[in-house]
């Protein structure tokens, strides 16, 4: 019984306290089991050696348990380090790919355009310039994402709460996405009598931008994107859903992780958009959730408990 | 348009060159300055019709240059900023900048800002009748028509619209709008602004969700534009 307690202790404590515990347990054994009982006296040499024997067993036992614990700890640390390395690798890979592809396009295209004595047709010239334009816009967006991520990471994010018309917010976001939206249809359902909410409109626009951009990027052409907004018990609820394929159920938990990208997902993302969305919503002390819709497609739900102001509270002067 | 002079104050050679080419090829005369000191001297020696001012200058910030310019310079100043830092932009606008543009900008956007800033430099103050596409506004008669239909506006809606019309093309900050229409005690009451902007849009825009006249500048304010 004492030995069991001891080995249990040695799994959690350092080597010195464990030896101390072994000593204590030896004394306890002496006190209760070695005649004369209930004293620390040892009368016979036999009992004395028994006691020493017990002490040695206790120490060896706990030392062994301790070493097992250490070894386990080392294995775990190595595993963790390997995971970190893997994460770092993925991050570097996706980042360098995402940044270098547009840079390579720009360098290649401009070299070609500047080539002395080149025989480019007007059409080729135009299409190269178009590539440069697309590449630089893409680069700009990646840099924007990285800057937002570092704002979040550094904790240097100030939420400027102000009255916000969610209807206006949604349409302003869609205006910035005009060029991407040509092949998708958008449906917007605003609850009637939607109040004004206290939100940081800049951050929330970025959140909606990332969610809608994601929906456009990862659903087939002609898919539908539905944006709903409502007020439930003082919560600002905004959902963005699509009728695409949805997310693999086993990966739903991880999609908000930084740099996480779905297995087999198509190129063109750093895995930052959703984690930025989550970070910005959490900066409002709100939550964001993802679920698959039974009929197909994914649904992101934002819920933020915040101040509301109803339009009809202000009389029309 | 031949004699319109624009002064570019920016320390980045690449940006100066880009602006020079874009502006010159659109018929403007361009002068350049690489820092605050040179910019202030150039503006004083040959007062331009418009100044494009970068906020991040090496010797003094654009904010300081803006203040010094505004002591005597009355024509338009458009801020160029790399940071999409709304507070910075709002500060500059409240300190006398007419407009702002954030790097990286699109050429079309830049030219539209330049055109409207130049227009603003030349609008006579007493003008009171405006015709924008299908929108007719007579400020002195307090008459607003969309097509042939007379639009009824409340007093507050009308003051808001009048303010927009007189500052066509210019970004008006939340603070400025609240102060002008509601008064100095209301500059934090943005809920009034949101409500009245929504109401005004419903009355004067064809589709209030996709406004073409009252444009939202997220985190900064509103801009009234005529379709070009």
Boltz contact constraints between the chains, C-beta under 6 A:
constraints:
  - contact:
      token1: [A, 140]
      token2: [B, 104]
      max_distance: 6.0
  - contact:
      token1: [A, 162]
      token2: [B, 190]
      max_distance: 6.0
  - contact:
      token1: [A, 163]
      token2: [B, 190]
      max_distance: 6.0
  - contact:
      token1: [A, 163]
      token2: [B, 191]
      max_distance: 6.0
  - contact:
      token1: [A, 163]
      token2: [B, 194]
      max_distance: 6.0
  - contact:
      token1: [A, 165]
      token2: [B, 194]
      max_distance: 6.0
  - contact:
      token1: [A, 168]
      token2: [B, 216]
      max_distance: 6.0
  - contact:
      token1: [A, 171]
      token2: [B, 209]
      max_distance: 6.0
  - contact:
      token1: [A, 172]
      token2: [B, 216]
      max_distance: 6.0
  - contact:
      token1: [A, 172]
      token2: [B, 218]
      max_distance: 6.0
  - contact:
      token1: [A, 196]
      token2: [B, 191]
      max_distance: 6.0
  - contact:
      token1: [A, 196]
      token2: [B, 194]
      max_distance: 6.0
  - contact:
      token1: [A, 201]
      token2: [B, 218]
      max_distance: 6.0
  - contact:
      token1: [A, 201]
      token2: [B, 219]
      max_distance: 6.0
  - contact:
      token1: [A, 202]
      token2: [B, 218]
      max_distance: 6.0
  - contact:
      token1: [A, 202]
      token2: [B, 219]
      max_distance: 6.0
  - contact:
      token1: [A, 205]
      token2: [B, 218]
      max_distance: 6.0
  - contact:
      token1: [A, 309]
      token2: [B, 191]
      max_distance: 6.0
  - contact:
      token1: [A, 311]
      token2: [B, 195]
      max_distance: 6.0
  - contact:
      token1: [A, 314]
      token2: [B, 195]
      max_distance: 6.0
  - contact:
      token1: [A, 316]
      token2: [B, 154]
      max_distance: 6.0
  - contact:
      token1: [A, 317]
      token2: [B, 156]
      max_distance: 6.0
